[in-house]
Amino acid sequence: MKIAPNPRSWLARLLIAGALAASPALLCAQVSLGTVVDLAQRNSTPVRIAEAEVRKAQAVLSESKDVFVPSLTFSTGLPVFPEVGFTGTPPSIWSATIQSLAFSVSQKRYIDAARTGLQAAMSSLKDAREQVALDASIAYIELDTVNQELEAAKQQESYATRLIDIEQQRSEAGVDPLSELLQAKLSAANVKLARIHLESRAARLAKQLSVLTGLPLGSISPDHASIPEIPQVRGDEPLRIVPGIAAARLLARSKQNVAKGDREINYLPQLSFGAQYNRNTNLLNDVNSFFARPLPPNNFSSGIAIFVPVFDLGHHAKSHESSADALRATVEAEHAEHQNEVQIAELTSSLKELDALAEVASLKQQIAGEQLKTVLTELEVGNGGGANPAAPPQLSPKQEQLARIDERQKFEDSLDAGLDLSRARLGLLRALGHIQDWLNELHK
Protein backbone atom coordinates (compact mmCIF):
# COMPACT_ATOMS: atom_id res chain seq x y z
CA MET A 1 0.00 0.00 0.00
CA LYS A 2 1.44 3.35 -1.00
CA ILE A 3 1.41 6.38 1.25
CA ALA A 4 -1.03 9.00 0.01
CA PRO A 5 0.09 12.37 1.36
CA ASN A 6 -1.80 15.60 1.07
CA PRO A 7 -1.48 16.87 -2.57
CA ARG A 8 -0.48 20.39 -1.53
CA SER A 9 2.16 19.22 0.93
CA TRP A 10 3.44 16.75 -1.68
CA LEU A 11 3.74 19.55 -4.25
CA ALA A 12 5.63 21.69 -1.74
CA ARG A 13 8.03 18.85 -1.05
CA LEU A 14 8.66 18.33 -4.75
CA LEU A 15 9.39 22.04 -5.19
CA ILE A 16 11.85 21.95 -2.28
CA ALA A 17 13.55 18.85 -3.65
CA GLY A 18 13.73 20.30 -7.15
CA ALA A 19 15.23 23.55 -5.92
CA LEU A 20 17.85 21.77 -3.83
CA ALA A 21 18.73 19.34 -6.62
CA ALA A 22 19.00 22.10 -9.24
CA SER A 23 21.20 24.33 -7.09
CA PRO A 24 23.89 22.37 -5.23
CA ALA A 25 25.47 25.60 -4.14
CA LEU A 26 22.43 26.56 -2.06
CA LEU A 27 22.92 26.91 1.65
CA CYS A 28 21.80 24.07 3.90
CA ALA A 29 18.01 24.36 4.28
CA GLN A 30 15.65 22.81 6.79
CA VAL A 31 13.87 19.81 5.26
CA SER A 32 11.11 18.03 7.17
CA LEU A 33 11.27 14.35 8.02
CA GLY A 34 8.18 13.68 5.90
CA THR A 35 9.88 15.14 2.83
CA VAL A 36 13.03 13.11 3.45
CA VAL A 37 11.01 9.89 3.77
CA ASP A 38 9.04 10.60 0.58
CA LEU A 39 12.18 11.38 -1.41
CA ALA A 40 13.98 8.33 -0.03
CA GLN A 41 11.13 6.05 -1.07
CA ARG A 42 11.05 7.55 -4.57
CA ASN A 43 14.83 7.37 -4.95
CA SER A 44 15.37 3.95 -3.34
CA THR A 45 16.84 1.19 -5.50
CA PRO A 46 15.17 -1.63 -3.48
CA VAL A 47 11.80 0.11 -3.87
CA ARG A 48 12.25 0.46 -7.62
CA ILE A 49 13.28 -3.19 -7.86
CA ALA A 50 10.16 -4.17 -5.89
CA GLU A 51 8.02 -2.04 -8.22
CA ALA A 52 9.54 -3.84 -11.20
CA GLU A 53 8.70 -7.17 -9.54
CA VAL A 54 5.09 -6.03 -9.14
CA ARG A 55 4.88 -5.18 -12.86
CA LYS A 56 6.42 -8.56 -13.69
CA ALA A 57 3.89 -10.34 -11.45
CA GLN A 58 1.05 -8.47 -13.17
CA ALA A 59 2.36 -9.63 -16.55
CA VAL A 60 2.65 -13.23 -15.31
CA LEU A 61 -0.96 -13.14 -14.10
CA SER A 62 -2.14 -11.71 -17.43
CA GLU A 63 -0.12 -14.33 -19.32
CA SER A 64 -1.61 -17.19 -17.28
CA LYS A 65 -5.18 -16.01 -18.01
CA ASP A 66 -4.66 -15.07 -21.64
CA VAL A 67 -4.13 -18.70 -22.70
CA PHE A 68 -7.94 -18.98 -22.65
CA VAL A 69 -8.26 -16.03 -25.03
CA PRO A 70 -8.12 -17.19 -28.67
CA SER A 71 -4.97 -16.12 -30.47
CA LEU A 72 -5.12 -15.23 -34.15
CA THR A 73 -2.15 -15.62 -36.51
CA PHE A 74 -1.77 -14.94 -40.23
CA SER A 75 0.81 -16.49 -42.52
CA THR A 76 1.55 -16.35 -46.22
CA GLY A 77 3.58 -18.51 -48.59
CA LEU A 78 3.73 -17.20 -52.14
CA PRO A 79 5.60 -19.62 -54.43
CA VAL A 80 8.93 -18.50 -55.87
CA PHE A 81 9.49 -21.27 -58.45
CA PRO A 82 6.93 -23.51 -60.17
CA GLU A 83 6.13 -26.63 -58.13
CA VAL A 84 6.93 -30.02 -59.62
CA GLY A 85 5.02 -33.11 -58.52
CA PHE A 86 2.87 -33.58 -55.44
CA THR A 87 4.29 -31.73 -52.39
CA GLY A 88 1.90 -33.24 -49.80
CA THR A 89 0.38 -29.95 -48.65
CA PRO A 90 -2.21 -27.87 -50.42
CA PRO A 91 -0.63 -24.73 -51.88
CA SER A 92 -2.04 -21.63 -50.18
CA ILE A 93 -1.53 -17.89 -50.67
CA TRP A 94 -2.28 -17.15 -47.02
CA SER A 95 -3.78 -18.83 -43.99
CA ALA A 96 -5.31 -17.77 -40.66
CA THR A 97 -5.22 -19.83 -37.47
CA ILE A 98 -7.13 -19.43 -34.21
CA GLN A 99 -6.00 -21.33 -31.11
CA SER A 100 -6.87 -21.26 -27.43
CA LEU A 101 -6.96 -23.43 -24.34
CA ALA A 102 -10.56 -24.43 -23.64
CA PHE A 103 -10.31 -26.35 -20.37
CA SER A 104 -7.49 -27.19 -17.95
CA VAL A 105 -7.61 -27.78 -14.21
CA SER A 106 -3.85 -27.28 -14.00
CA GLN A 107 -4.09 -23.88 -15.68
CA LYS A 108 -6.56 -22.79 -13.00
CA ARG A 109 -3.86 -23.65 -10.43
CA TYR A 110 -1.33 -21.59 -12.37
CA ILE A 111 -3.71 -18.61 -12.46
CA ASP A 112 -4.21 -18.85 -8.69
CA ALA A 113 -0.43 -19.07 -8.25
CA ALA A 114 0.11 -15.99 -10.42
CA ARG A 115 -2.56 -14.03 -8.54
CA THR A 116 -1.01 -14.97 -5.19
CA GLY A 117 2.42 -14.11 -6.58
CA LEU A 118 1.15 -10.64 -7.43
CA GLN A 119 -0.07 -10.20 -3.85
CA ALA A 120 3.34 -11.35 -2.60
CA ALA A 121 5.09 -8.83 -4.86
CA MET A 122 2.86 -6.03 -3.56
CA SER A 123 3.62 -7.04 0.03
CA SER A 124 7.34 -7.05 -0.79
CA LEU A 125 6.98 -3.55 -2.23
CA LYS A 126 5.27 -2.36 0.96
CA ASP A 127 8.01 -4.00 3.01
CA ALA A 128 10.73 -2.28 0.94
CA ARG A 129 9.02 1.11 1.32
CA GLU A 130 8.72 0.66 5.10
CA GLN A 131 12.37 -0.38 5.40
CA VAL A 132 13.56 2.64 3.41
CA ALA A 133 11.32 4.91 5.47
CA LEU A 134 12.75 3.41 8.66
CA ASP A 135 16.36 3.83 7.48
CA ALA A 136 15.74 7.43 6.42
CA SER A 137 13.92 8.25 9.68
CA ILE A 138 16.67 6.80 11.87
CA ALA A 139 19.39 8.64 9.92
CA TYR A 140 17.38 11.89 10.10
CA ILE A 141 16.72 11.61 13.85
CA GLU A 142 20.36 10.70 14.51
CA LEU A 143 21.59 13.68 12.47
CA ASP A 144 19.25 15.97 14.41
CA THR A 145 20.60 14.53 17.69
CA VAL A 146 24.23 14.76 16.58
CA ASN A 147 23.75 18.39 15.56
CA GLN A 148 22.47 19.19 19.04
CA GLU A 149 25.40 17.31 20.60
CA LEU A 150 27.83 19.10 18.30
CA GLU A 151 26.52 22.48 19.45
CA ALA A 152 26.96 21.39 23.07
CA ALA A 153 30.47 20.11 22.30
CA LYS A 154 31.44 23.46 20.83
CA GLN A 155 30.21 25.13 24.02
CA GLN A 156 32.23 22.60 26.01
CA GLU A 157 35.29 23.47 23.95
CA SER A 158 34.93 27.15 24.74
CA TYR A 159 34.57 26.37 28.45
CA ALA A 160 37.63 24.09 28.30
CA THR A 161 39.64 26.87 26.65
CA ARG A 162 38.56 29.26 29.39
CA LEU A 163 39.54 26.63 31.98
CA ILE A 164 43.05 26.38 30.51
CA ASP A 165 43.43 30.17 30.74
CA ILE A 166 42.35 30.11 34.39
CA GLU A 167 44.68 27.25 35.27
CA GLN A 168 47.53 28.95 33.43
CA GLN A 169 47.07 32.04 35.60
CA ARG A 170 46.69 29.99 38.80
CA SER A 171 49.77 27.94 37.94
CA GLU A 172 51.86 31.03 37.25
CA ALA A 173 50.64 32.51 40.53
CA GLY A 174 51.62 29.34 42.38
CA VAL A 175 48.06 28.63 43.52
CA ASP A 176 47.73 25.31 41.67
CA PRO A 177 50.46 22.84 40.71
CA LEU A 178 51.42 22.25 37.09
CA SER A 179 49.51 18.96 37.09
CA GLU A 180 46.22 20.91 37.34
CA LEU A 181 47.12 22.83 34.18
CA LEU A 182 48.00 19.59 32.39
CA GLN A 183 44.73 18.08 33.57
CA ALA A 184 42.84 21.05 32.13
CA LYS A 185 44.66 20.62 28.81
CA LEU A 186 43.80 16.92 28.83
CA SER A 187 40.15 17.76 29.41
CA ALA A 188 40.26 20.22 26.52
CA ALA A 189 41.88 17.60 24.28
CA ASN A 190 39.17 15.07 25.16
CA VAL A 191 36.47 17.62 24.40
CA LYS A 192 38.13 18.38 21.06
CA LEU A 193 38.32 14.67 20.24
CA ALA A 194 34.64 14.24 21.05
CA ARG A 195 33.79 17.21 18.84
CA ILE A 196 35.78 15.74 15.92
CA HIS A 197 34.00 12.42 16.41
CA LEU A 198 30.62 14.17 16.30
CA GLU A 199 31.60 16.05 13.14
CA SER A 200 32.57 12.74 11.51
CA ARG A 201 29.21 11.23 12.49
CA ALA A 202 27.36 14.26 11.12
CA ALA A 203 29.27 14.02 7.81
CA ARG A 204 28.51 10.31 7.51
CA LEU A 205 24.81 10.84 8.24
CA ALA A 206 24.63 13.76 5.79
CA LYS A 207 26.13 11.53 3.09
CA GLN A 208 23.70 8.72 3.95
CA LEU A 209 20.70 11.07 3.66
CA SER A 210 22.08 12.46 0.41
CA VAL A 211 22.32 8.97 -1.06
CA LEU A 212 18.88 8.02 0.24
CA THR A 213 17.07 11.11 -1.05
CA GLY A 214 19.15 12.07 -4.08
CA LEU A 215 19.57 15.61 -2.75
CA PRO A 216 22.97 17.36 -2.87
CA LEU A 217 25.36 16.57 -0.05
CA GLY A 218 24.94 18.91 2.90
CA SER A 219 21.64 20.38 1.69
CA ILE A 220 19.53 18.77 4.44
CA SER A 221 19.22 20.43 7.82
CA PRO A 222 16.88 18.48 10.14
CA ASP A 223 13.77 20.23 11.41
CA HIS A 224 13.29 18.93 14.95
CA ALA A 225 9.65 20.04 15.01
CA SER A 226 8.83 17.73 12.07
CA ILE A 227 9.74 14.58 14.04
CA PRO A 228 6.53 13.12 15.54
CA GLU A 229 6.63 11.52 18.95
CA ILE A 230 7.53 7.84 18.83
CA PRO A 231 4.93 5.75 20.70
CA GLN A 232 6.05 3.84 23.78
CA VAL A 233 5.30 0.49 22.15
CA ARG A 234 5.53 -2.79 24.10
CA GLY A 235 6.38 -6.25 22.85
CA ASP A 236 3.13 -7.75 24.18
CA GLU A 237 0.99 -5.61 21.87
CA PRO A 238 -0.99 -7.52 19.19
CA LEU A 239 1.06 -8.41 16.13
CA ARG A 240 -0.28 -6.90 12.94
CA ILE A 241 0.46 -7.97 9.38
CA VAL A 242 4.18 -7.56 8.79
CA PRO A 243 4.68 -7.01 5.02
CA GLY A 244 7.88 -9.06 4.84
CA ILE A 245 6.31 -12.07 6.56
CA ALA A 246 3.10 -11.68 4.53
CA ALA A 247 5.15 -11.68 1.32
CA ALA A 248 6.93 -14.88 2.39
CA ARG A 249 3.64 -16.60 3.20
CA LEU A 250 2.03 -15.55 -0.08
CA LEU A 251 5.07 -16.65 -2.06
CA ALA A 252 4.92 -20.07 -0.40
CA ARG A 253 1.21 -20.35 -1.23
CA SER A 254 1.93 -19.38 -4.83
CA LYS A 255 4.57 -22.08 -5.20
CA GLN A 256 2.22 -24.62 -3.60
CA ASN A 257 -0.38 -23.85 -6.30
CA VAL A 258 2.26 -24.28 -8.98
CA ALA A 259 3.19 -27.65 -7.49
CA LYS A 260 -0.48 -28.73 -7.52
CA GLY A 261 -0.80 -27.72 -11.15
CA ASP A 262 2.34 -29.60 -12.13
CA ARG A 263 1.05 -32.74 -10.37
CA GLU A 264 -2.46 -32.57 -11.87
CA ILE A 265 -1.19 -32.09 -15.40
CA ASN A 266 0.16 -35.65 -15.21
CA TYR A 267 -3.27 -37.31 -14.98
CA LEU A 268 -5.97 -34.77 -15.89
CA PRO A 269 -6.94 -34.13 -19.56
CA GLN A 270 -6.83 -30.74 -21.27
CA LEU A 271 -9.05 -29.38 -24.02
CA SER A 272 -7.98 -26.88 -26.63
CA PHE A 273 -9.87 -25.19 -29.45
CA GLY A 274 -8.52 -24.56 -32.92
CA ALA A 275 -9.74 -23.20 -36.26
CA GLN A 276 -7.94 -22.64 -39.56
CA TYR A 277 -8.68 -21.00 -42.91
CA ASN A 278 -6.56 -21.52 -46.04
CA ARG A 279 -6.75 -19.60 -49.29
CA ASN A 280 -5.45 -22.06 -51.86
CA THR A 281 -3.98 -21.16 -55.25
CA ASN A 282 -3.26 -22.81 -58.61
CA LEU A 283 -0.51 -20.34 -59.37
CA LEU A 284 2.76 -22.00 -60.46
CA ASN A 285 1.54 -25.51 -59.64
CA ASP A 286 -0.50 -28.31 -61.18
CA VAL A 287 -2.07 -29.53 -57.97
CA ASN A 288 -5.47 -30.23 -59.63
CA SER A 289 -3.94 -32.98 -61.72
CA PHE A 290 -3.50 -35.08 -58.57
CA PHE A 291 -7.12 -34.94 -57.37
CA ALA A 292 -10.41 -36.17 -58.80
CA ARG A 293 -11.91 -32.74 -58.34
CA PRO A 294 -10.31 -29.28 -58.50
CA LEU A 295 -8.90 -28.00 -55.18
CA PRO A 296 -11.32 -25.38 -53.76
CA PRO A 297 -9.81 -21.93 -53.12
CA ASN A 298 -11.52 -21.47 -49.72
CA ASN A 299 -10.89 -24.05 -46.99
CA PHE A 300 -11.96 -23.90 -43.32
CA SER A 301 -11.62 -26.35 -40.44
CA SER A 302 -12.18 -26.27 -36.66
CA GLY A 303 -12.27 -28.62 -33.75
CA ILE A 304 -11.65 -29.43 -30.10
CA ALA A 305 -8.48 -31.32 -29.29
CA ILE A 306 -8.35 -33.48 -26.16
CA PHE A 307 -4.93 -34.18 -24.66
CA VAL A 308 -4.86 -37.14 -22.29
CA PRO A 309 -1.61 -37.67 -20.34
CA VAL A 310 -0.44 -41.27 -20.41
CA PHE A 311 3.29 -41.39 -19.78
CA ASP A 312 5.52 -38.31 -19.50
CA LEU A 313 8.60 -38.54 -17.32
CA GLY A 314 9.47 -34.90 -17.99
CA HIS A 315 6.29 -33.63 -16.37
CA HIS A 316 6.71 -36.05 -13.46
CA ALA A 317 10.21 -34.67 -12.80
CA LYS A 318 8.87 -31.11 -13.13
CA SER A 319 6.21 -31.81 -10.49
CA HIS A 320 8.89 -33.06 -8.08
CA GLU A 321 10.94 -29.91 -8.71
CA SER A 322 8.01 -27.56 -8.06
CA SER A 323 7.07 -29.51 -4.90
CA ALA A 324 10.59 -29.02 -3.59
CA ASP A 325 10.38 -25.27 -4.38
CA ALA A 326 7.07 -25.07 -2.51
CA LEU A 327 8.54 -26.86 0.51
CA ARG A 328 11.52 -24.53 0.59
CA ALA A 329 9.31 -21.43 0.32
CA THR A 330 7.14 -22.73 3.17
CA VAL A 331 10.16 -23.34 5.39
CA GLU A 332 11.57 -19.89 4.56
CA ALA A 333 8.24 -18.29 5.51
CA GLU A 334 8.28 -20.13 8.85
CA HIS A 335 11.89 -19.07 9.40
CA ALA A 336 10.97 -15.43 8.72
CA GLU A 337 8.20 -15.64 11.33
CA HIS A 338 10.54 -17.17 13.91
CA GLN A 339 13.21 -14.55 13.22
CA ASN A 340 10.67 -11.78 13.67
CA GLU A 341 9.52 -13.29 16.98
CA VAL A 342 13.13 -13.43 18.18
CA GLN A 343 13.67 -9.82 17.12
CA ILE A 344 10.56 -8.73 19.01
CA ALA A 345 11.80 -10.52 22.14
CA GLU A 346 15.27 -8.96 21.86
CA LEU A 347 13.93 -5.46 21.25
CA THR A 348 11.44 -5.80 24.11
CA SER A 349 14.16 -6.75 26.59
CA SER A 350 16.56 -4.07 25.36
CA LEU A 351 13.81 -1.44 25.47
CA LYS A 352 13.41 -1.89 29.21
CA GLU A 353 17.12 -1.34 29.74
CA LEU A 354 17.32 1.58 27.30
CA ASP A 355 14.30 3.22 28.91
CA ALA A 356 15.98 2.99 32.31
CA LEU A 357 19.28 4.28 30.90
CA ALA A 358 17.50 7.23 29.30
CA GLU A 359 15.82 8.05 32.62
CA VAL A 360 19.15 7.87 34.46
CA ALA A 361 20.86 10.07 31.85
CA SER A 362 18.05 12.61 32.04
CA LEU A 363 18.25 12.77 35.83
CA LYS A 364 22.03 13.18 35.71
CA GLN A 365 21.61 16.04 33.26
CA GLN A 366 19.05 17.71 35.52
CA ILE A 367 21.33 17.27 38.55
CA ALA A 368 24.27 18.74 36.64
CA GLY A 369 22.07 21.68 35.66
CA GLU A 370 21.08 22.30 39.26
CA GLN A 371 24.70 22.00 40.39
CA LEU A 372 25.71 24.57 37.78
CA LYS A 373 23.04 26.94 39.08
CA THR A 374 24.37 26.46 42.60
CA VAL A 375 27.94 27.20 41.50
CA LEU A 376 26.86 30.34 39.63
CA THR A 377 24.86 31.53 42.63
CA GLU A 378 27.77 30.99 45.04
CA LEU A 379 30.13 32.79 42.68
CA GLU A 380 27.74 35.71 42.58
CA VAL A 381 26.72 36.04 46.26
CA GLY A 382 29.23 33.77 48.04
CA ASN A 383 28.62 30.62 50.06
CA GLY A 384 27.50 32.44 53.19
CA GLY A 385 30.49 31.36 55.26
CA GLY A 386 32.00 34.83 55.57
CA ALA A 387 35.36 35.05 57.38
CA ASN A 388 34.65 32.15 59.69
CA PRO A 389 37.74 29.88 59.68
CA ALA A 390 35.51 26.78 59.65
CA ALA A 391 33.58 27.94 56.62
CA PRO A 392 34.16 26.15 53.31
CA PRO A 393 36.42 27.96 50.87
CA GLN A 394 34.88 30.29 48.34
CA LEU A 395 34.43 28.90 44.84
CA SER A 396 36.68 30.10 42.02
CA PRO A 397 35.95 30.59 38.28
CA LYS A 398 37.65 27.21 37.79
CA GLN A 399 34.67 25.47 39.43
CA GLU A 400 32.32 27.38 37.13
CA GLN A 401 34.01 26.08 33.97
CA LEU A 402 34.18 22.56 35.33
CA ALA A 403 30.47 22.67 36.19
CA ARG A 404 29.62 24.02 32.74
CA ILE A 405 31.67 21.30 31.02
CA ASP A 406 30.06 18.61 33.16
CA GLU A 407 26.54 19.93 32.49
CA ARG A 408 27.12 19.93 28.71
CA GLN A 409 28.54 16.41 28.89
CA LYS A 410 25.52 15.16 30.79
CA PHE A 411 23.32 16.86 28.20
CA GLU A 412 25.09 14.98 25.39
CA ASP A 413 24.81 11.69 27.29
CA SER A 414 21.09 12.28 27.70
CA LEU A 415 20.70 12.92 23.96
CA ASP A 416 22.61 9.73 23.14
CA ALA A 417 20.44 7.68 25.48
CA GLY A 418 17.30 9.15 23.95
CA LEU A 419 18.57 8.33 20.45
CA ASP A 420 19.20 4.69 21.36
CA LEU A 421 15.72 4.49 22.86
CA SER A 422 14.12 6.02 19.74
CA ARG A 423 15.99 3.64 17.46
CA ALA A 424 14.83 0.61 19.46
CA ARG A 425 11.22 1.82 19.57
CA LEU A 426 11.14 2.30 15.79
CA GLY A 427 12.61 -1.16 15.30
CA LEU A 428 9.95 -2.69 17.53
CA LEU A 429 7.21 -0.78 15.71
CA ARG A 430 8.39 -2.30 12.45
CA ALA A 431 8.69 -5.81 13.89
CA LEU A 432 5.12 -5.57 15.25
CA GLY A 433 3.73 -4.20 11.98
CA HIS A 434 2.81 -0.80 13.51
CA ILE A 435 5.39 1.33 11.68
CA GLN A 436 2.86 2.58 9.11
CA ASP A 437 0.83 4.30 11.87
CA TRP A 438 3.89 6.35 12.83
CA LEU A 439 4.74 7.09 9.18
CA ASN A 440 1.22 8.39 8.64
CA GLU A 441 1.90 11.00 11.31
CA LEU A 442 4.61 12.46 9.04
CA HIS A 443 2.02 13.50 6.44
CA LYS A 444 -0.56 15.09 8.66
Protein Blocks (a to p, Z undefined) as FASTA:
>chain_A
ZZdddfklmmmmmmmmmmmmmmmmbccddddfklmmmmmmmmpmklmmmmmmmmmmmmmm
mmmmmmmpccddddddddfbdcedjehiacdfbdcdddddfbdfklmmmmmmmmmmmmmm
mmmmmmmmmmmmmmmmmmmmmmmmmmmmmmmmmmmmmmmmmmmmmmmmmmmnomacfklm
mmmmmmmmmmmmmmmmmmmmmmmmmmmmmmmnopaehiaccdfklpccdddddfkbccdd
dfklmmmmmmmmmmmmmmmmmmmmmmpccdddddddddddfehiaklmmpfbdcdfbdcd
ddddddddfbdfklmmmmmmmmmmmmmmmmmmmmmmmmmmmmmmmmmmmmmmmmmmmmmm
mmmmmmmmmmmmmmmmmmmnonolmmafkbccdddfklmmmmmmmmmmmmmmmmmmmmmm
mmmmmmmmmmnopmmmmmmmmmZZ
